[in-house]
Amino acid sequence: MIFRPEGELDPDDPNILQPYAERVLISRLQILKLLPKDPESLAKMDFDKLKASMPVTAILEGLLYQHEFEKALYNNAYSRLKACNLTWEQMLASEITDEEYLREIFVRLVEEKHGVEVTSWKQLQELTGLTEQYLEWDEATETATRVKRTKKAAQEVANEWLEETFLEAMKYRYRKFLESMLVSGGKYRDLLEVSPTEFHLPESLKEETIAWTIGLYFGMGDPEYATLSVRSVAEQIDAPYGVILSIMRGIKP
């Protein structure tokens, strides 16, 4: 799976693989929507600090399934956002980007504060009080600044942000639940038994989400670290060969 770089360095030293490991890791996490794709946003997340806390051997060992990296990213972000002294409006404008796990954390924090399960974006709006949104992230100043909007426009922005945040948060929870089933040895038929409605999502998302989960879990569609054949994946989870082949062709960086 790992190709050693050429040169005079000691081939047994795992640190010579650090650049390759980091490059593949970042690419993989971006596919998973766990890291932003633009360099500026990536730098703002202090990704170097996260990497420093994880030895290169851990990075190399985790390149196949990335569960430990997802957990580390999630836990770091959760601790930071839970401790920050921001209003819901400020947090949504400055900290909650389009990564699914950050949106899930936002919903989780709201749930924890009010001691309830959020089941709709309307409920999320009621609990946060975000009926209007006047803040927007300013790349130049790297701060959330107040912008001029009419009351109607501010209401539309708030509705859009909250609806999208809730939807992506639930998609994340659904995908992680399916993934946990695969981790524990679940089969394709087991995944089919879980309805997205259990996560307040439309039933129409089932096929797409199951395919996406299987493809990401087995590293399909990315030749840099795809180590399992279509047939071996199909046999492992008792899925039709044609289904897994379609997934492989559909999961692309």
ROLUMDREN-145199 format. One record per residue: x, y, z of N, C-alpha, C in turn. Coordinates in pm, whole numbers, padded with zeros to 5 digits, always signed. Layout:
REM ROLUMDREN-145199
XYZXYZXYZ
...
//
This chain:
REM ROLUMDREN-145199
+00083-00120+00000+00000+00000+00000+00087+00126+00000
+00201+00120+00069+00288+00237+00081+00408+00222-00011
+00434+00325-00090+00550+00325-00179+00660+00409-00116
+00776+00349-00090+00884+00422-00027+00950+00517-00127
+00976+00640-00087+01043+00734-00177+01186+00691-00203
+01238+00726-00319+01374+00690-00353+01472+00780-00281
+01594+00734-00260+01695+00817-00197+01785+00736-00106
+01871+00806-00034+01967+00740+00052+01920+00726+00196
+01797+00770+00226+01749+00764+00363+01725+00620+00405
+01732+00596+00533+01710+00464+00589+01568+00417+00557
+01550+00312+00479+01417+00268+00440+01334+00216+00558
+01400+00186+00670+01327+00138+00787+01279+00252+00876
+01318+00373+00844+01275+00489+00924+01138+00535+00874
+01033+00521+00956+00899+00559+00910+00884+00706+00880
+00973+00790+00935+00960+00934+00914+00987+00976+00770
+01055+00892+00691+01080+00930+00552+00949+00926+00474
+00849+00861+00528+00720+00852+00461+00625+00962+00504
+00671+01050+00593+00583+01154+00646+00516+01238+00537
+00590+01292+00439+00523+01374+00336+00417+01296+00259
+00450+01171+00221+00353+01091+00147+00230+01063+00234
+00254+01025+00358+00144+00992+00448+00052+01111+00467
+00111+01228+00487+00030+01347+00510-00050+01383+00385
+00012+01370+00268-00055+01406+00144-00178+01316+00120
-00158+01185+00140-00268+01092+00119-00375+01112+00226
-00331+01135+00349-00427+01156+00458-00514+01277+00433
-00453+01388+00396-00530+01511+00371-00629+01489+00258
-00583+01424+00149-00672+01398+00036-00790+01313+00078
-00761+01210+00157-00866+01119+00200-00970+01189+00289
-00921+01268+00382-01012+01337+00474-01094+01444+00402
-01040+01500+00295-01117+01596+00216-01231+01525+00141
-01205+01405+00092-01310+01326+00028-01422+01298+00128
-01383+01272+00252-01479+01241+00358-01551+01365+00410
-01517+01482+00356-01573+01609+00403-01537+01635+00549
-01418+01591+00587-01370+01616+00721-01267+01729+00723
-01217+01764+00606-01124+01876+00595-01164+01962+00476
-01144+02094+00488-01173+02181+00373-01071+02159+00263
-01109+02189+00140-01019+02167+00027-00929+02287-00003
-00972+02406+00035-00888+02522+00004-00780+02537+00112
-00657+02569+00071-00543+02577+00163-00563+02675+00279
-00630+02787+00254-00648+02887+00360-00732+02833+00474
-00842+02768+00440-00928+02711+00544-00858+02597+00616
-00780+02520+00541-00706+02410+00602-00605+02462+00702
-00536+02570+00665-00437+02629+00756-00504+02684+00881
-00625+02738+00865-00696+02798+00978-00733+02693+01082
-00745+02567+01039-00783+02460+01131-00665+02412+01216
-00545+02467+01190-00427+02425+01265-00406+02274+01252
-00409+02226+01128-00394+02084+01103-00257+02034+01147
-00156+02120+01143-00022+02080+01186-00021+02035+01331
-00101+02103+01414-00107+02068+01555-00165+01928+01573
-00266+01896+01493-00326+01764+01500-00226+01658+01457
-00154+01685+01348-00057+01587+01298+00055+01565+01399
+00093+01673+01468+00202+01663+01564+00166+01571+01679
+00037+01559+01707-00006+01474+01818-00019+01328+01777
+00003+01300+01648-00010+01164+01598+00119+01124+01527
+00190+01024+01577+00316+00982+01513+00293+00933+01372
+00396+00942+01290+00384+00903+01150+00345+00757+01137
+00387+00671+01230+00349+00530+01223+00198+00515+01236
+00138+00599+01319-00009+00594+01334-00077+00639+01205
-00017+00738+01140-00072+00787+01013-00066+00675+00909
+00049+00608+00901+00064+00502+00802-00031+00387+00830
-00047+00352+00955-00135+00241+00991-00282+00275+00966
-00313+00404+00968-00451+00444+00954-00496+00480+00814
-00407+00469+00717-00443+00515+00583-00554+00435+00517
-00579+00312+00563-00682+00232+00497-00822+00275+00535
-00849+00292+00665-00987+00320+00705-01007+00454+00775
-00905+00520+00824-00913+00656+00878-01002+00676+01000
-01046+00570+01065-01136+00590+01179-01072+00673+01290
-00944+00646+01318-00878+00718+01426-00862+00865+01392
-00841+00896+01264-00826+01036+01225-00959+01109+01235
-01064+01043+01193-01196+01104+01205-01226+01132+01351
-01194+01035+01436-01221+01050+01579-01141+01166+01637
-01013+01175+01597-00927+01281+01648-00976+01418+01603
-01009+01430+01475-01060+01557+01423-01189+01597+01494
-01279+01500+01507-01408+01526+01571-01390+01568+01716
-01314+01492+01791-01296+01521+01934-01227+01655+01957
-01127+01685+01874-01057+01814+01886-01153+01929+01861
-01233+01917+01753-01327+02024+01718-01437+02037+01824
-01485+01924+01871-01592+01927+01973-01544+01996+02100
-01426+01960+02147-01373+02021+02270-01353+02171+02252
-01300+02209+02135-01275+02351+02109-01405+02431+02102
-01504+02379+02029-01629+02452+02014-01710+02454+02142
-01703+02349+02220-01775+02345+02347-01719+02448+02445
-01587+02470+02436-01522+02562+02529-01526+02707+02483
-01553+02731+02355-01549+02868+02303-01669+02949+02352
-01647+03076+02371-01751+03164+02422-01815+03241+02307
-01891+03169+02225-01954+03230+02108-02105+03209+02114
-02178+03304+02059-02322+03285+02044-02345+03185+01931
-02466+03132+01921-02496+03040+01811-02475+03109+01677
-02512+03236+01670-02496+03311+01545-02349+03324+01509
-02266+03357+01608-02123+03371+01584-02059+03238+01546
-02098+03132+01615-02041+03000+01588-02076+02954+01447
-02200+02974+01408-02243+02930+01276-02171+03008+01166
-02145+03134+01190-02082+03218+01088-01931+03200+01081
-01867+03168+01193-01721+03167+01196-01657+03030+01209
-01729+02933+01264-01668+02804+01293-01728+02686+01218
-01853+02694+01180-01921+02580+01119-01916+02592+00968
-01814+02531+00909-01798+02536+00763-01876+02420+00702
-01846+02385+00576-01929+02285+00509-01887+02142+00538
-01797+02120+00635-01763+01984+00675-01878+01926+00757
-01922+01806+00721-02038+01746+00786-02020+01730+00936
-01900+01691+00979-01882+01664+01122-01893+01792+01206
-01854+01907+01150-01868+02032+01223-02015+02069+01239
-02092+02043+01136-02235+02069+01145-02302+01977+01247
-02256+01852+01251-02310+01759+01350-02276+01807+01491
-02155+01857+01510-02115+01908+01641-02202+02025+01682
-02234+02113+01587-02320+02227+01616-02456+02178+01669
-02515+02083+01599-02644+02027+01643-02628+01959+01779
-02521+01888+01796-02497+01818+01923-02487+01916+02040
-02416+02025+02019-02402+02125+02125-02536+02187+02162
-02619+02210+02061-02753+02264+02088-02835+02162+02167
-02825+02035+02128-02897+01930+02198-02852+01919+02344
-02722+01927+02365-02669+01915+02501-02709+02032+02588
-02711+02150+02531-02750+02269+02608-02894+02261+02653
-02982+02209+02567-03125+02209+02598-03176+02072+02645
-03091+01970+02640-03130+01840+02689-03238+01772+02608
-03239+01795+02477-03339+01735+02389-03272+01685+02262
-03344+01602+02189-03298+01558+02057-03358+01650+01952
-03273+01703+01865-03321+01790+01757-03366+01702+01641
-03489+01718+01599-03544+01631+01494-03580+01706+01367
-03559+01837+01364-03588+01915+01243-03511+02046+01248
-03494+02107+01132-03421+02233+01131-03505+02344+01194
-03636+02330+01189-03723+02428+01253-03704+02425+01404
-03691+02305+01460-03665+02293+01603-03528+02350+01637
-03431+02326+01548-03297+02381+01568-03304+02533+01572
-03388+02590+01488-03406+02735+01485-03469+02786+01615
-03568+02715+01663-03635+02754+01787-03539+02752+01906
-03456+02649+01911-03364+02633+02024-03250+02733+02021
-03205+02770+01902-03094+02865+01889-03143+03009+01885
-03270+03028+01850-03323+03164+01835-03273+03235+01712
-03215+03157+01619-03157+03216+01498-03264+03233+01389
-03340+03336+01400-03442+03364+01297-03388+03459+01191
-03280+03529+01224-03215+03620+01129-03064+03604+01142
-02994+03616+01031-02849+03602+01032-02786+03720+00959
-02712+03801+01036-02647+03919+00979-02495+03905+00975
-02442+03799+01033-02298+03780+01035-02254+03695+00916
-02132+03724+00870-02076+03648+00758-01925+03646+00773
-01863+03536+00734-01718+03524+00748-01647+03612+00647
-01553+03691+00696-01474+03781+00611-01334+03723+00597
-01299+03681+00476-01168+03620+00452-01054+03718+00476
-01077+03844+00447-00971+03945+00461-00931+03965+00606
-01030+03977+00693-01002+04002+00836-01002+03874+00918
-01045+03764+00856-01056+03634+00924-01141+03644+01050
-01251+03715+01037-01346+03728+01147-01487+03726+01090
-01582+03698+01177-01723+03706+01138-01767+03851+01155
-01804+03914+01046-01841+04055+01051-01989+04074+01018
-02045+04180+01067-02185+04211+01042-02199+04273+00904
-02292+04224+00824-02314+04275+00690-02454+04335+00682
-02473+04421+00581-02603+04484+00563-02698+04389+00491
-02809+04360+00554-02912+04277+00494-03047+04329+00538
-03143+04318+00450-03279+04350+00491-03326+04241+00587
-03427+04270+00662-03480+04173+00758-03522+04045+00686
-03585+04060+00571-03628+03942+00495-03509+03861+00446
-03406+03930+00397-03286+03861+00349-03217+03789+00464
-03211+03854+00579-03147+03793+00696-03224+03669+00742
-03353+03672+00730-03435+03557+00766-03412+03442+00670
-03401+03475+00541-03377+03372+00440-03241+03306+00460
-03140+03386+00493-03006+03333+00517-03007+03241+00638
-03073+03282+00745-03080+03201+00866-03148+03068+00838
-03260+03075+00766-03333+02952+00732-03247+02856+00650
-03179+02913+00550-03096+02832+00462-02982+02767+00538
-02914+02845+00620-02800+02792+00696-02843+02683+00792
-02952+02705+00863-02996+02608+00963-03048+02480+00898
-03120+02496+00787-03172+02378+00719-03057+02293+00665
-02959+02357+00604-02845+02284+00548-02761+02222+00659
-02743+02296+00768-02666+02246+00882-02731+02121+00939
-02862+02125+00959-02933+02010+01014-02925+01891+00920
-02947+01913+00791-02945+01805+00693-02809+01737+00689
-02701+01815+00682-02567+01758+00674-02529+01688+00805
-02575+01741+00917-02548+01678+01047-02613+01541+01054
-02736+01530+01006-02806+01402+01009-02744+01303+00912
-02697+01352+00796-02629+01265+00701-02503+01206+00765
-02434+01288+00839-02312+01243+00908-02347+01133+01008
-02450+01155+01087-02489+01055+01187-02533+00924+01122
-02605+00936+01015-02652+00818+00942-02533+00740+00887
-02441+00811+00822-02324+00746+00763-02237+00681+00871
-02217+00750+00983-02134+00694+01089-02198+00571+01152
-02330+00569+01158-02399+00452+01212-02379+00333+01119
-02395+00355+00988-02373+00249+00891-02229+00200+00896
-02138+00293+00910-01996+00258+00917-01969+00171+01040
-02032+00205+01154-02011+00127+01275-02060-00016+01257
-02162-00034+01175-02211-00169+01146-02106-00248+01067
-02042-00182+00970-01938-00248+00893-01820-00283+00983
-01785-00193+01073-01674-00218+01165-01700-00343+01249
-01824-00361+01289-01859-00476+01374-01895-00601+01295
-01870-00598+01164-01892-00716+01082-02027-00724+01013
-02098-00612+01008-02229-00609+00944-02220-00637+00795
-02328-00691+00739-02334-00723+00599-02419-00620+00523
-02417-00632+00392-02493-00540+00306-02641-00542+00341
-02695-00659+00367-02837-00670+00402-02868-00597+00532
-02771-00593+00624-02792-00523+00751-02802-00373+00728
-02720-00322+00637-02725-00180+00605-02860-00142+00544
-02912-00231+00463-03040-00204+00397-03156-00196+00495
-03140-00258+00611-03247-00258+00710-03257-00128+00789
-03154-00044+00779-03154+00083+00852-03214+00191+00762
-03322+00250+00807-03388+00353+00729-03333+00492+00765
-03307+00575+00666-03262+00712+00696-03365+00793+00774
-03490+00748+00771-03593+00820+00848-03563+00814+00998
-03486+00713+01040-03445+00705+01180-03354+00820+01218
-03298+00885+01116-03210+01000+01137-03274+01127+01082
-03406+01123+01069-03484+01240+01024-03446+01283+00883
-03416+01182+00801-03380+01205+00661-03480+01133+00571
-03496+01178+00447-03588+01110+00355-03537+00973+00315
-03628+00880+00292-03595+00744+00252-03515+00741+00121
-03534+00842+00040-03467+00848-00090-03314+00855-00079
-03262+00887+00040-03117+00897+00058-03051+00764+00091
-03132+00659+00110-03076+00531+00156-02972+00474+00061
-03007+00454-00063-02917+00388-00158-02786+00465-00174
-02798+00596-00190-02679+00679-00209-02588+00675-00088
-02646+00684+00032-02565+00688+00153-02499+00554+00180
-02569+00445+00157-02510+00313+00175-02392+00294+00080
-02411+00333-00045-02304+00322-00144-02183+00405-00102
-02209+00526-00060-02102+00618-00020-02027+00561+00100
-02102+00507+00197-02040+00451+00318-01951+00332+00285
-02002+00241+00204-01923+00123+00166-01798+00165+00089
-01816+00256-00005-01703+00299-00087-01594+00364-00005
-01632+00450+00089-01533+00518+00173-01469+00422+00271
-01549+00334+00327-01497+00241+00427-01389+00150+00369
-01411+00103+00247-01315+00012+00186-01214+00083+00096
-01215+00216+00097-01116+00290+00019-01131+00270-00130
-01252+00254-00178-01273+00227-00320-01272+00357-00401
-01224+00348-00522-01225+00464-00610-01100+00548-00601
-01011+00518-00507-00886+00594-00495-00769+00498-00507
-00701+00497-00620-00594+00401-00644-00475+00414-00550
-00463+00528-00478-00347+00545-00391-00348+00448-00273
-00467+00409-00228-00469+00318-00115-00583+00216-00122
-00637+00193-00241-00736+00088-00258-00663-00046-00259
-00692-00131-00161-00618-00257-00148-00708-00379-00166
-00838-00359-00177-00931-00471-00190-00997-00468-00328
-01017-00585-00386-01083-00594-00515-01234-00584-00497
-01303-00559-00606-01449-00553-00603-01505-00685-00553
-01451-00795-00601-01501-00926-00561-01479-00953-00413
-01362-00915-00361-01334-00942-00220-01425-00860-00129
-01455-00735-00169-01548-00654-00090-01687-00714-00094
-01730-00755-00214-01863-00815-00229-01876-00940-00143
-01772-01022-00142-01775-01144-00062-01773-01113+00087
-01698-01012+00125-01684-00979+00267-01816-00933+00329
-01896-00857+00253-02020-00806+00311-02144-00870+00247
-02124-00977+00173-02234-01052+00109-02322-00961+00023
-02258-00884-00062-02330-00791-00150-02319-00838-00294
-02418-00807-00379-02410-00841-00521-02286-00777-00584
-02218-00853-00668-02097-00802-00733-02126-00673-00809
-02240-00669-00879-02274-00551-00958-02292-00426-00874
-02343-00443-00753-02362-00329-00663-02227-00270-00623
-02134-00356-00586-02002-00309-00543-01925-00248-00660
-01942-00306-00779-01876-00250-00897-01927-00109-00925
-02057-00089-00911-02115+00044-00932-02064+00143-00829
-02049+00096-00705-01997+00182-00599-01855+00224-00631
-01772+00129-00673-01633+00159-00705-01623+00266-00813
-01709+00257-00913-01706+00352-01024-01762+00488-00983
-01846+00486-00880-01911+00611-00839-01837+00690-00734
-01750+00624-00655-01676+00693-00550-01546+00745-00609
-01543+00875-00629-01424+00938-00688-01378+01053-00599
-01247+01081-00599-01198+01194-00521-01258+01324-00567
//
